Amino acid sequence: MHEYIYAAFTFWIGVGILRSGNPWIRNRRQSLSDFHTHGRGLAVSLSPNTTRRRHHHLPLLVSCSHLRRPPLKHQPPITNYSSRHDRQPPLVTHWTLTVQASTTVNRRSSTVSSSPATARQSSPHSSRQLLQPLSVAAVAAVEGQRVVVLVIGGGGREHALCYALKRSHSCDAVFCAPGNAGISNSGDATCIADLDVLDGDAVISFCRKWSVGLVVVGPEAPLVSGLANKLVKAGIPTFGPSSEAAALEGSKNFMKNLCDKYGIPTAKYKTFTDPNAAKQYIQEEGAPIVVKADGLAAGKGVIVAMTLEEAYEAVDSMLLKNAFGSAGCRVIIEEFLEGEEASFFALVDGENAIPLESAQDHKRVGDGDTGPNTGGMGAYSPAPVLTKELQSVVMESIILPTVKGMSAEGCKFVGVLYAGLMIEKKSGLPKLIEYNVRFGDPECQVLMVRLESDLAEVLLAACRGELTGVTLNWSPGSAMVVVMASKGYPGSYEKGSEIQNLEEAEQVAPSVKIFHAGTALDADGNFIATGGRVLGVTAKGKDVEEAQDRAYLAVEEINWPGGFYRRDIGWRALPQKQFATRE
């Protein structure tokens, strides 16, 4: 009985506000008039949902079929949340509208119309149309209101994205699934440890329950498995490509064929499934030569063979010994390019692209860029090797032809394109080595600490196909990240070693931020290592030298006997004599 009285009371308060002369209400009434007019036959419901600091009456602009009273008392702040638990995250409740009809959203004009036939005829990965049911969170995202964001992933890259999103004025709250102990402990996001990010239905259910208005997918595996397809089809704005478009990273053969078809400069190559034919080609080309597994191999499927014997062994390990499982059932044999590697990132909305700042990482595990390849042992931004002139060349000859080519192939790319480049020594021009379809790790860390624009707003613009005219603001100076990894990485390593003095390390110098990639808390509340790459110690400075000094000061403050790090991150951007003191 009390709930019905409360519902009626709230309804008439809303009606009174709507009839007021408040200009904000008048604007919102007009903005939803088309939505209500075109959405014929809509069944509308109200339910409590989460935002911070906002109590608006937007849902009262349309008829109601169900109304519940929000909780009178809010739960105390928490840093971890179980998606199976009934308690709410530490956010204030407000009313949320849910539309139960089939509609599509025109991303460019930010209008909503009822058109089930059009929705059925359109491919979710080619047109990126939003299909119903559509939540008010999606409408809010289109209208530029503050949104709740869900970041998919649990590494250092995702921690950096959460950190940047938390600072975005258009972002109300940040969830991260599964997240990690460091993300949770830092307060940069509320971690959802038990949400299966490969289960599209579970992710959709969570998004609807908590009115998530933007999903940002960090790792490549959920993208290749089709998570973005399902989210877009469910009407949830998603920054990340469809599974078809994610083949740019999921299959090196697909990427190479696209380069051939659209004239994108890349290394000469051939693809093989027969080990004998692959070895014959290697013998004809000579060493050094590069052997790549076609599919996803967690950053370890590329072998730079300096001798014929190393190349033959790499072919056997992939095609005969199944070292990378199905990812290595086909190999690409590629010419060895001599020069300097660089990373180039661009945000893409399906038809247009805008560049991010330049960055350069260190793939090899040892000082002086020696030893086996890793996921990345450090990075810095900007990268001096990528001059403004070269960045223009990369956009015109590599990024834009890729975007246009993907559109022409019927699988528009929406997300971030991460181009691994080689600036050839003999020509000074860039060639494409590989594509990743997500932010790089650890490059994302240095980019996010330098980004001054509203990240949530920019990513939503990409989801709507509205990047044309968008500009990004970056802090002056440089940023550097030094990765601390478990001893033994990239080979086998032990887990569970304790890490101390992390809080002290962040205080040793200005602008130091530690991003967690593979940490957990033990029974006593101490941080322990659970992965290969564990920490990304990041710092900003007026130049790369100051950023480097601050990053290494923080690294040296950390007490972790079970870890190691390279002592020469940034050496290509600085005179080598500066590294003599880091022995």
N, C-alpha and C positions, 0 to 999 in steps of 0.2 A: 504494500500500500504506500509506504513511504517513498519507494522508488518511483511510483506513478506521479505522486505529488511533486517530487523533485523534477521529474521529466517535464511536467506541465509548466512548472515555475520557470525552468530554464528556457523552455520554448518561448514563453511570452516575454521574457527578458530579451531574448534574441530578436523577436518581432519588434519590440520597442526600439532596440538599437537600429534595426534596419530602417525604421521609419524616421529616424533622426536625420538631422542635416549634416552629419559628419561626412566630410568629403571623401575620407578613406573608404567609408561604407558605400557611398555613391559610386566610387570607382569600382569597387569590388562587385557591386550589384550589376554594373554594366558589363564588367569583364566576364561574368558568368551568364549573362542573358543569352548569348549565342549557345553556350553549353546547354542551358536548360531548353532552349527552343529546338535545337537540332537533335537533342538526345531524347527523342520521343520514345515513350514506353519504358523509360529508365526506372528501375526499382532501386531506390536510394535508402541507405541505412547509415546510422550514426553509431560510432563506437569510440571509446576513449583511446587515445594513442599518445605517442611521446614526442614532445619537443621541449625546448627550454624557453622560459621567459615569455612565451606568447600564449595568450588566451583570446582567440578570435572566434567570431560567430559565422565564419564562411559557410559551414554546412547548412545553416538555417536559411540560406537563400533558396533551397529546394525542398520539396516535400519529404517528409520523414515517414519511414515505415517501422523503424525500431529505434528506441532510445534507451540507453543505460546510464546509470549514474556512475561517474568516475569515483575512484577510491577517495575517502575523506582524508586519509593520511598517506603520505608517500613513504616509501621505503628509504632507509638510510643509504648513503652512497656506498656503492660496491664497485670493485674493479674487475670482477669476473662474473659472468652470468651464464647459466645453463639454459639452452634453448628448450629444454624439457621442464624447466622450473617455472613455477607460477609467479614468482616475484618479478617485479618490474625493474629494469635498469634505473640508475639514479637520474631520472628525467621527470619533468613536470608533465602532467597529463592535460591534453586538450582534445576537443572533438575532431573526429576525422570522418570524412565522407567516403563511402565505398559504392561504386557504380557497378551494378550487376548485369549491364547490357553489353552487347558487342559493339565496340566503337573503335575508331582509329583516330590517331592524333597526327595532324599535319605539323611536323617539327619546324618547318620554316615559318609558317604563319602563326604558330602557337594557338591554333584553334582546335576545337574538338567537334567531331561530327559523327553521326550514326551511319555506318556504311558497312554492314556485315559482308556484303558481296565483294566489295573491294578488298576487305581484309582477307577473305578466303583466297582471292586470286593472287595476292602478293606474297612473295617469299620473304620470311623474316630476315634472312641474311642479305638479300639483294636490295630491298627497299627500306629496311630498318623501320618499318611502320610499327606503331604500338598497337597490339591487339588486346582485347578485353579478357577478363575484367580489369578495369583501370582504377587505381586508387587515387585519392585526393593528393597523395604524396607526389604522384606523377604529374597531376595538374599543377600542383604547387611548383614543381621543378620547371615546368614549361612557363609558368607565370613569373619566375624569378624570385620566389619566396625562399626562405631558409629551408634547407632539406636535411634529412637524416641520411647519412652515408654508411654503406657497408663495404669494407675492404676485404677482399678474398685473398687469403694467404697468411703466412706466419713467419716470414723471414725478415732480413734487414731492409729489403726493398719495401715491404709492406709497412714496417715500422716508420720508415721515412715518409711514406705516403700518408699514414695516419697523422704524423707530426705536422705535415703541411696542411692537411685538411682541417685539423683542429684549429689552425690559425686562420682559416678562411671565414670571412664574415658571413658568407651565405650558407655556412654549414652549421646546423643546430647541434648535431651529435655524431659521433663516429663509433661504429662497431667494427670489429675485426675478427674474422673467422678463418682458421682457428686462433690466430694470434699466438703470442708466446708470453712468458712470464715478464720479460723486460718491457714489452708494449703495455701490458696491464699495470705493472708497477710504476711506470713513468706517468701514467694518467693520460697518455696520448689517445687511448681508445678503450672501449669496453670490449673485452675479448669473449668470444663465444666458442669455447674450447670444443664442445661436442657437436657442433654443426658440421655435417658432412658436406663439404663444398663440391664434391663430385655428384651429389644427389640434387639435381635441379629442382625437383619438387619440394625438397626440404628447404632449400634456399628461398624459393618463391614463397613458401608458407611463412618463413621467418620475416621476409620483407613485407608481406601483407600485414602480419601481426604488429609489426613495429613501424609501419608507414615509412619504409625506406624509400627515399626519392632518388637515390643514385647508388649503383653498385659499381665498384672499381675492382676489376679482376687483376690481381698481381701476377701469379705464376702462369706458365704456359699450359700446364696439364689440364686445368679446368676449361681453358679456352678451346684446346684441341678436342676435348670431349664434348663440346657443344653447350657449355653452361650459358654463354651469352645468347645463343639461339633461343633457349627456353625462357630466359629472363625477358628478352625483347618481346617474344610472343605473348608473354604474360602481362605486358604493358609496363615493365619496370625499366626505366632508363639505365642503360648499362654501357660503361666505358670499357670496351674490349671487343675484339673481332669475333665474328661467327666462326664455327669450326671450319667452314670452307675457306674463309679468308686467313685463318690461323695456319693453314697449310704452308704459308710463307716461311714459317719456322718449323712446322711439323714435318715437312718433307723438303730436304735440300734439293732434290730432283725437281720438285714443283717450282721452287724459286729459280733454279737455273733455267728451266724451260721458259719461264716468264721473262727472264733477262734476255734470252735469245730472241723471243718473239717481239719484244718491245725495245730492243736496242739498248739495254742497260749494261754499262761496262762491268765486266766481271772476269774472273780468271778462267782460262781455257779448261775444259773438263770433259770427262766421259763417265757414264753410269754403267755399273756392272752388277750382275748377280752371280756370274760364273767366276770363281777365284782364278782359274787358269787364264781366262781372257783378261782379267784385271792385271795379273802379273805380267802378261805379255805386253800390255800397254805401258806398264811401269818401266819395263825394260827398254821399250822404244823411247820413252820420254826422258829417262834417267833421273837421278837424284840431285838435289833434294826435291821432294814431291810431297803432296798432301793427300792423306786418305781420310775420308769422312764417312761416318755412318749416316744413312739417309734420314732416319727418324730422330726422335728426342732421346738424348742419352745423358741428361743431367749435366751438360757442359763438358762431358768427357769423351765425346765421340769423334774428336778431331785429333789426328796423329800427324805431326809434322815430321816426316821421315827424312833424315839427313843421309841415309844410305839405302841402297836397294834392299838389303836384308831387312832393315827396319820396316820398309814399305811392305815387303812380302809378309812379314810377321803380322803387321796390322791387318792386312787383307784376310789372313787365315783366322785371326782372332775374331773378326766380325762375321765372315761368311761361313767358316767351318766350326769354330768353337762357340759361336753365339754369345760372345762376350757382352753384347748389348741387347740380347734378345731380338725381338721383332724389329727394333730400331736399326739393327745392323744387318738385316737380311738383304739389303741393297747398299752398295757403296758408291761414293763419288770419288773419282781420282782427279785431282785438280793440280794445275801448275803452281809451283812455288813462287810467290810474289815477294820481292825484296823491297823493304821500305819501312815506314812507320805506321803502326796501327792507330786508329782513332775510332771513337764512337760518336755517332750522329743520331740525334733523336728528333722526331717530328710528331706532332699531334695531328691526327687525320679524322675528318668528319664524313668520309665516303667519297667526296669530290675534291676537297681542298685540304691543304696541309700548311701548318706553320712550324717553323723550327724552334727547338729549345736551344739553350746555351750549349756550347761544345763541352765535351768531357773526354778524358782518356783514362783507360784502366791498365792494370798490369796483370796479365793472364798467368804468366809463369810463376811457379811457386818460390823460386829462389832469387836472391839478389842478382842484379845485372840481367834480369829477364832470362834466367837459366832454369833448367828442370822441367818437369811435366806441366802441362796446362792445368789450370784450375778454373773455378767459376769467377775468379777475380780476387787479387790480394790487396787491392787498393786502387784509388782513382783520384783525379783532381780535375777541377774546372775553374776557368776555361782551359782549353788545350791549345797552346801556342801553335801547334802544327796545323790546326784548322783555322786559317786566316779567314777574314770576311769574304775574300774573293773565292777561296775554296768552298766555303759554306754555300755560296751562291751556285757554284758549279755542282755541288752535291744535290742541292734542291732541284736544279734544272735537268740534270742528266740522270739522276738516280731516284730521288724521292717522288717527284711529280709524275714521271713516266710509270712508276710502280702503281701509284694511286689511280691514274687514268687506266692503266692496264687491268688492274683488278676490277674496276668498274665495268670495263668493256667485257671482261670474262664473266660478268654476272654475279660477282661476289664482292660487293663494296666493302672496303676496309674502314672500320671505325675503331679507333684506339690509338695506341702509340706505336710508331714504326721505329725500331732500333736497328740502325744499319751499322754493321761492323765493316769498317773500311780499311783499305790499305792505301796509303799515299805512296805511290810507286816512286822508288828512288830514281829510276831512269827517266821517267816522264814528269814527275811531280804532280801527277793527276790522280784522283781517287778512283779506286775500283771497289766494287761491292764484294765482300767476302761472304757475308751471310746476313740474314734478317732474323731478328727476334721480334715477336709481336707483343712485347710488354716492356716496361721500364727495365733497364739493365741493373744488375746488382754486382758491384757497389756504386755504379755511376749515379743511380737514383738518389743515393744519400747526399752526394755533393750538389746535385741539382736542386733537391728539395730545400736544403738549408739556404741556398742562394735565391730561390724563387720568392718574389715579393707580391706577385699577383694572387688573386683569389682562385685557388686551385679548383675548388668545387664548381665555381661559376664557369671556369674555362672548360672543364670536362663535360659539364652539362651542355655547353655550346657545341662541343664536338658531337655529343649524342643527338642534338637537334639539327646537325648539318649547318651550323651557323658560325664557322670559324673565320669566314671571310671578314677581314677588317679587325680581327682580334689581335692585340699586341700583348706581349708579356714583359713584365718588369723584373729585373734582376738586381741583386745587391752588387755594388762595385767590389773590386778585389777578387780574391780567389777562395776556393774551398778545397779541402783534402780529406780523404778518408783512408785510414790504415786498418786493414782487416787483421784481426787476431783469430787464429785458427788452432784447432786441436792438433797436438803433435802427431805426426803420421799422415796428416792430410796432404795431398788428395788420395792417399792410399788408406789403408785401414787405420783406425784411431780408436782410442778408448773414450768412453763417455762417463760422465759423473764427476769429473775433477772440479774442485771448488774454485770460485772466482771471487776475489775480495777487492775492496777499495774502489768500487765503481763510482760511488757518490763523490768520493774525494777526487777522483780523476776528472770528473766534470767541472770541478771548481778550480783546477790548477791554472786555467787561463780563460780569457773571455771567449765566448762563441764556441765552446766545446759542447758537443752533443754525442752521446754514445747510443748507437742503434743496435738493438739485439737481433741476432739472426738465429741462434741456436742455444737458447738458455731455458732453464727451468729452475724451480725452487725446491730445495730438499726439505726434509721434515723439520729442520731447524730454521727455515726461512732464508737460507743462504743460496746465492746463485750458483748453479752448476752448469757445466757444458754438456749439451746434448747433441751437437752437430759437428760438422767439419769446420765450416766457417761460423764463428760464434759471435764475434763483436765487430762493429764498424765504428771505430773511434774517429769522429769527424770534427773538423775545426775550420773556421773562417779566418781570413787575415787580409791585410791590405794588398798583399801579393802572395804568390805561391810559396815564397820562402817563409813568410810569417805564418801562413796556414800550416805549413809543414812543421815548423818549430812547435806550434801549439798542439798539433795532433800527437807528435811524439812525446811531448811533455806529459800529456794525458796517458798515453800508452805505458810509459815508464812508471806511472803512478799505480797502475793496476797490478795486483798481486795474483798471478796465475801461473804456477809452475808447469801446469799441463798444457800451456799454450805457446805459440810462437808467432812471429810476424816478420815481414820483410822490413829491412832497415833503409831502403832506398826508394820508397814511393815518391814519385815526382822527379826522378833523376834526369829524365829527358828534358824537363823544363828548367833545370838548374845546372850550373857548373858542377862537374863530378867531384871537385875538391871538397864540396860541402858535405860529402857523405863519409869522409875519412873519420870524422868524430863520432860516428854512430856505430863503430865496431864494438 
